[in-house]
Amino acid sequence: MRIISIRENPEYKDKAIQYFQKCWKGVPPIIYEDCISHAVGSIKPLPHWYLLEKEGELIGCAGLITNDFISRMDLYPWICAIFIEEHHRGNAYGALLMEKAKEDARQGGFDHVYLCTDHVGYYEKYGFSYIGQGYHPWNEESRMYACRLQ
């Protein structure tokens, strides 16, 4: 199992863009292309993009960003776009990506990470606590969670 940070491995940029676009078809493709491209070589603490590789196959992804299209602009960073291929789910592989994002957030000087989701019961297993509802620009809302970094 290998977590690939695109910031640390810029040769994976194009592969990461294609993978995120494939996994998150509801997001306009230019969003991931632009954000991942500009993260490469950045000296700022955010954003970070990750791929999860198992035996040479990409099986997941995630990001650590300033805002996940949610109304709480005062909270950051946000873990976003966590995805594990369906046939690999149930093995806590998402936790590996979350731990890498938490580690990078700590190194960036942050004391919390946040995420928004409609899933109930999953993120609580990994140290996240529900903090309220957040609102998206497309007239939907999501549950927001926070995790204090030790």
C-alpha positions as CSV (number, residue, x, y, z in Angstrom):
1,M,0.0,0.0,0.0
2,R,1.4,3.4,-1.0
3,I,0.0,6.9,-0.4
4,I,1.3,9.2,-3.2
5,S,1.4,12.9,-2.4
6,I,1.2,14.8,-5.6
7,R,3.1,17.7,-4.1
8,E,5.9,15.4,-3.2
9,N,5.6,13.4,-6.5
10,P,4.7,15.9,-9.2
11,E,5.3,13.3,-11.9
12,Y,1.9,11.9,-10.8
13,K,0.1,15.2,-11.5
14,D,-1.6,14.1,-14.8
15,K,-2.5,10.6,-13.4
16,A,-4.0,12.3,-10.3
17,I,-6.0,14.7,-12.4
18,Q,-7.4,11.9,-14.5
19,Y,-8.2,9.7,-11.5
20,F,-10.0,12.4,-9.6
21,Q,-12.0,13.3,-12.7
22,K,-13.0,9.6,-13.1
23,C,-14.0,9.2,-9.4
24,W,-15.8,12.5,-9.1
25,K,-17.8,12.8,-12.3
26,G,-20.2,15.3,-10.8
27,V,-17.5,17.9,-10.4
28,P,-16.6,19.8,-13.6
29,P,-13.2,18.3,-14.8
30,I,-11.5,21.7,-14.9
31,I,-11.8,22.0,-11.1
32,Y,-9.4,19.1,-10.4
33,E,-7.2,20.0,-13.3
34,D,-6.7,23.6,-12.2
35,C,-6.4,22.9,-8.4
36,I,-4.0,19.9,-8.7
37,S,-1.9,21.6,-11.3
38,H,-1.5,24.7,-9.1
39,A,-0.7,22.6,-5.9
40,V,2.4,21.2,-7.6
41,G,5.4,23.2,-6.5
42,S,3.4,25.3,-4.0
43,I,5.2,26.4,-0.8
44,K,1.9,27.2,0.9
45,P,0.6,24.7,3.4
46,L,-2.5,24.0,1.3
47,P,-3.7,22.3,-0.9
48,H,-2.5,18.7,-0.9
49,W,-3.8,15.9,-3.2
50,Y,-3.2,12.2,-2.6
51,L,-3.5,8.9,-4.5
52,L,-3.7,5.5,-2.9
53,E,-2.0,2.7,-4.8
54,K,-2.1,-1.0,-4.1
55,E,0.1,-3.4,-6.1
56,G,0.4,-0.8,-8.9
57,E,-3.3,-0.1,-9.1
58,L,-4.9,3.2,-8.1
59,I,-7.6,2.4,-5.6
60,G,-8.4,5.7,-3.9
61,C,-7.8,9.4,-3.6
62,A,-8.3,12.4,-1.2
63,G,-7.4,16.0,-0.9
64,L,-6.7,18.6,1.9
65,I,-8.0,22.0,0.8
66,T,-9.0,25.4,2.1
67,N,-12.7,25.0,1.6
68,D,-15.0,22.2,0.3
69,F,-17.6,24.4,-1.3
70,I,-19.2,24.8,2.1
71,S,-20.5,27.9,3.9
72,R,-18.1,27.8,6.8
73,M,-15.3,29.7,5.3
74,D,-13.9,30.3,8.8
75,L,-13.0,26.6,9.2
76,Y,-10.1,25.0,7.4
77,P,-8.4,22.8,6.2
78,W,-11.0,20.4,4.8
79,I,-10.3,16.8,3.9
80,C,-12.2,16.3,0.6
81,A,-12.8,13.9,-2.2
82,I,-12.2,10.8,-0.2
83,F,-12.8,7.9,-2.5
84,I,-12.0,4.2,-2.4
85,E,-12.8,1.9,-5.3
86,E,-15.9,-0.2,-4.4
87,H,-14.2,-3.6,-4.5
88,H,-11.6,-2.3,-2.0
89,R,-14.0,-0.8,0.6
90,G,-14.3,-2.3,4.0
91,N,-10.6,-2.5,4.6
92,A,-10.1,1.0,6.3
93,Y,-8.1,2.2,3.3
94,G,-9.9,5.6,3.6
95,A,-8.3,5.9,7.1
96,L,-4.9,5.8,5.5
97,L,-5.7,8.8,3.4
98,M,-7.2,10.7,6.3
99,E,-4.1,10.0,8.4
100,K,-1.8,11.4,5.7
101,A,-4.0,14.5,5.4
102,K,-4.0,14.9,9.2
103,E,-0.2,14.6,9.2
104,D,0.2,17.3,6.5
105,A,-2.3,19.5,8.3
106,R,-0.3,19.2,11.5
107,Q,2.9,20.0,9.6
108,G,1.1,23.1,8.1
109,G,0.4,24.4,11.7
110,F,-3.3,23.5,11.9
111,D,-4.9,22.1,15.0
112,H,-8.1,20.7,13.4
113,V,-9.2,19.2,10.1
114,Y,-12.8,19.3,8.9
115,L,-14.9,17.4,6.4
116,C,-18.4,17.5,5.0
117,T,-20.4,14.5,4.2
118,D,-23.8,12.8,4.2
119,H,-22.4,9.7,5.8
120,V,-23.3,9.1,9.4
121,G,-21.2,6.7,11.5
122,Y,-18.1,6.3,9.3
123,Y,-16.0,9.3,10.1
124,E,-16.8,9.1,13.9
125,K,-14.7,5.9,13.9
126,Y,-11.6,8.0,12.9
127,G,-11.8,10.8,15.5
128,F,-14.3,13.1,13.8
129,S,-17.2,14.7,15.7
130,Y,-20.3,16.3,14.2
131,I,-20.3,20.1,14.5
132,G,-23.4,21.1,12.5
133,Q,-24.9,21.6,9.1
134,G,-23.1,23.5,6.3
135,Y,-24.5,24.9,3.1
136,H,-23.3,24.5,-0.5
137,P,-23.7,27.1,-3.3
138,W,-26.0,24.6,-5.2
139,N,-28.7,24.9,-2.5
140,E,-27.9,21.7,-0.7
141,E,-26.5,21.1,2.8
142,S,-24.1,18.6,4.3
143,R,-23.1,17.4,7.8
144,M,-19.9,19.0,9.0
145,Y,-17.3,17.2,11.1
146,A,-14.2,18.3,12.9
147,C,-11.2,16.3,14.2
148,R,-8.7,17.8,16.7
149,L,-5.1,17.0,15.7
150,Q,-2.9,15.8,18.6
